[in-house]
Each structure stands twice: as structure tokens, then as C-alpha cells.
Amino acid sequence: MKVGYLGPKGTFSYEACNGYCKENQEKVEYKTITETIIALNNDEIDECIVPIENSLQGCVTDAIDTLIQNDNIKVKKEILLEINQNIMSSKEYDLDEINVIYSHPQALAQCKNFIEKYLPNAKTIAVESTAYAAQKVSEENGSCACICNLSCLEEYNLKLIKQNIQDNFSNKTKFWVLSKRENLGKNFSKMSMIFSVKDKPGALYEVLEIFNRYNLNLTKIESRPAKTVLGEYYFLIDISIENGNEEIAIKEIKEKGIYVRVLGKY
């Protein structure tokens, strides 16, 4: 079995993938989240692991938008990973010697206060992943640094300048294990789905009222533009599976002619 992840080695996605994969499973790295999901859709891999939401920065829009566009992909499992950010370089620089900082946009945002306080004059450059930032810094000679996972220390032969620089220490990222196969388990605690309503008064309420009537707890609701006309949206929701009413509610929503797609139970 092949499992895809956002590479290169050393990303938090790689860490999540390592924790999930068994010894006989091959890990395949991709440069972007979109490429990872497309590879699954094209049967290059059997499953993939992508970040879907961060407790500080919210949803990972690339992942959600690509999922919306590829309607045969299912959610198989949820993985929660504590996120600790660290600043590293190829040499043991003092903080005031650093001129450039590379990292993923999410990581830069998660360390915003630290950067403003200790590196106010450093230029921040966003790259595809935290591990790619580490790789780039390992290949450059200038006084640059990266913000990344601790596993990048040995992977790219870097020096640790400062550990745990994130602004919030309850920082976690939720990853989804995606597959094209249905999850055949029984003891599910959550269901994720997408729906779309027409741009008219009360359209969203019409759906939410059904969930409320069947006493279903929505633990998340996120909107993404449909990318068709202004004002049309897709809604991604998570439902806590407690009373078994979710299937009845979905059936009633579909009978109203509303687009509904269940991403999976897990």
C-alpha cells in the first residue's frame, strides 16, 4: 500500500504519516496538498494524509477546495497532532543576526508574535512546507533561518536556535486520512459532509433547522466559495454521531433538492 503526504521529509504531515503507516506501507511525498489529493484521485497512491484544520489558523483551504472538486474521495480517519515550532539555521546564529526566515504560511502566522518581538527586521518568505524551508536553509550560506519541526534538525543537519516559539502552546493540527474506499467500520463518532444551497433568504437555515430537529450536534461549519458566481458557497460540516439520526436528516435534505455529499464516517 502507498500512502501520500505533503513533503519533503520533516513536515508535520510526514510526522503524522509516520505515526499512521505500518512498516510494510510505502510513504510517497508530494510538493503540495493539492498534488497529494490529486495523486489519490488518479490512483497513484492508495491513501493520503493531509492537514485539514489548525486550532489557531482555522481550515486549510487548499485541502478543502481540492476535496470539493474531487467527489469520489472519502475521509477514513482523523489524526490530531500537537504543533511545536522551532527556529533553526545552518549555523548557530544569534537572533539579531538573522536576516531572512523561511517557512510555510501557517507556521509563520503561528509564530507572528515571536517574529515581531525578536526578529522585527528579518524578511519572512513563505514556501510550500516547513521541511522545504529547512531544506532551503541547509543549502544556503547567508544568515537565514527556518521555522519548522524538530525532526528537521537531523534530517537537514541544522542547528537549533530557539525551541517552541509558537505564540500559543495549545496549538494542534487535525489531519485527515483520505481514501477512495468507504470506511467499513462500525464504531463511528463523527461524520463529515459537504452541502450547497441556493443564494436566497433562509436557504442555510432550511438545512440547519433539519439538523436541529433531529437533535444533531454540529461540531464545525465552514464555508468555501463555490467558484462559480458570487454569493454561492459550499459548506463543510462535522456532525457528532450520537443518536443515529444523521442518515434520516441527510435523506430529508436531499429530498428538498439540496446538494449533499457525505465525506465519510470515522
Residue pairs with C-beta under 8 A, 6 or more apart in sequence:
1 24
1 25
1 26
1 46
1 47
2 25
2 26
2 27
2 28
2 44
2 45
2 46
2 47
3 17
3 20
3 21
3 25
3 26
3 27
3 28
3 45
3 46
3 47
3 48
3 49
4 27
4 28
4 29
4 30
4 36
4 39
4 40
4 44
4 45
4 47
4 48
4 49
5 11
5 13
5 14
5 16
5 17
5 27
5 28
5 29
5 30
5 36
5 48
5 49
5 50
6 13
6 14
6 29
6 30
6 31
6 32
6 33
6 36
6 50
6 51
6 129
7 13
7 14
7 29
7 30
7 31
7 129
7 131
7 132
8 14
8 29
8 129
8 131
8 132
8 135
9 29
9 131
9 151
9 155
10 130
10 131
10 134
10 135
10 148
10 149
10 151
10 152
10 155
10 156
11 129
11 130
11 131
11 149
12 51
12 81
12 83
12 130
12 149
12 173
13 49
13 50
13 51
13 129
13 175
14 27
14 29
14 131
14 149
14 151
15 81
15 149
15 151
16 49
16 51
16 79
16 81
16 175
17 27
17 49
18 27
19 79
19 81
20 49
20 77
20 79
20 177
21 27
28 39
28 44
28 45
30 36
30 39
31 128
31 129
31 132
32 62
32 128
33 50
33 51
33 60
33 62
33 63
33 66
34 62
34 66
36 48
36 50
37 48
37 50
37 63
37 66
37 67
37 70
37 73
37 178
38 66
38 70
39 45
39 48
40 46
40 47
40 48
40 73
40 178
40 179
40 180
41 70
41 72
41 73
41 180
43 180
46 179
47 76
47 177
47 178
47 179
48 177
48 178
49 79
49 175
49 176
49 177
49 178
50 60
50 63
50 175
50 176
50 178
51 60
51 63
51 106
51 173
51 174
51 175
52 59
52 60
52 63
52 64
52 174
52 175
52 176
53 59
53 60
53 173
53 174
53 220
54 60
54 83
54 106
54 110
54 171
54 172
54 173
54 174
55 168
55 170
55 171
55 172
55 173
56 109
56 110
56 167
56 168
56 171
57 106
57 109
57 110
58 222
59 222
59 236
60 106
61 224
63 176
64 222
64 224
64 236
65 224
65 227
67 73
67 178
67 194
67 263
68 194
68 224
68 234
71 261
72 180
73 178
73 179
73 180
73 263
74 178
74 179
74 180
74 181
74 182
74 183
74 263
74 264
75 176
75 177
75 178
75 183
75 192
75 263
75 264
75 266
76 176
76 177
76 178
76 179
76 181
76 183
76 264
76 266
77 176
77 177
77 183
77 266
78 174
78 175
78 176
78 177
78 190
78 266
79 174
79 175
79 176
79 177
80 172
80 173
80 174
80 175
81 172
81 173
81 175
82 171
82 172
83 110
83 166
83 171
83 172
83 173
84 149
84 150
84 163
84 164
84 166
84 171
85 107
85 110
85 111
85 130
85 147
85 148
85 164
85 165
85 166
85 171
86 147
86 148
86 149
86 150
86 160
86 161
86 162
86 163
86 164
86 165
87 95
87 98
87 101
87 111
87 145
87 146
87 147
87 160
87 161
87 162
87 165
88 134
88 137
88 145
88 146
88 147
88 148
88 152
88 153
88 158
88 159
88 160
88 161
89 98
89 137
89 143
89 144
89 145
89 146
89 158
89 159
89 161
90 137
90 138
90 140
90 141
90 157
90 158
90 159
91 143
91 159
92 159
92 161
93 143
93 145
93 161
95 118
95 119
95 161
95 162
97 143
98 119
98 122
98 143
98 144
98 145
98 161
99 121
99 122
99 123
99 142
99 143
99 144
100 122
100 123
100 124
100 125
100 142
100 143
100 144
100 145
101 108
101 115
101 119
101 122
101 123
101 124
101 125
101 144
101 145
101 146
101 147
102 124
102 125
102 127
102 133
102 136
102 137
102 144
102 145
102 146
102 147
103 111
103 124
103 126
103 127
103 130
103 133
103 146
103 147
103 148
104 126
104 127
104 128
104 129
104 130
104 132
104 133
105 126
107 130
107 133
107 147
107 148
108 115
108 124
108 126
108 147
110 166
110 167
110 168
110 171
111 147
111 165
111 166
111 167
112 167
113 167
114 165
114 166
114 167
115 122
115 124
118 162
122 145
127 133
127 136
130 146
130 147
130 148
130 149
130 152
131 148
131 149
131 152
131 155
131 156
133 146
133 147
133 148
134 146
134 148
134 152
134 155
134 156
134 158
135 156
136 146
137 144
137 145
137 146
137 156
137 158
138 156
138 157
138 158
145 161
146 152
146 158
147 165
150 160
150 163
152 158
153 159
153 160
182 264
183 264
183 265
183 266
185 265
185 266
188 241
188 265
188 266
189 240
189 241
189 266
190 219
190 238
190 239
190 240
190 241
190 265
190 266
191 238
191 239
191 241
191 246
191 262
191 263
191 264
191 265
191 266
192 236
192 237
192 238
192 239
192 262
192 263
192 264
192 266
193 236
193 237
193 239
193 250
193 260
193 261
193 262
193 263
194 234
194 235
194 236
194 237
194 260
194 261
194 263
195 207
195 234
195 235
195 237
195 253
195 258
195 259
195 260
195 261
196 226
196 232
196 233
196 234
196 235
196 258
196 259
197 203
197 204
197 206
197 207
197 233
197 235
197 258
198 232
199 229
199 231
199 232
204 235
206 256
206 258
207 235
207 253
207 258
208 218
210 249
210 252
210 253
211 218
211 239
211 249
213 249
214 243
214 245
214 246
214 248
214 249
215 243
215 245
216 239
216 240
216 242
216 243
216 245
216 246
216 249
217 239
217 240
217 242
218 237
218 238
218 239
218 240
219 238
219 239
219 240
220 236
220 237
220 238
221 235
221 236
221 237
222 235
222 236
222 237
223 233
223 234
223 235
223 236
224 233
224 234
224 235
224 236
225 232
225 233
225 234
226 232
226 233
226 234
236 263
239 246
241 265
250 260
250 262
253 260
254 260
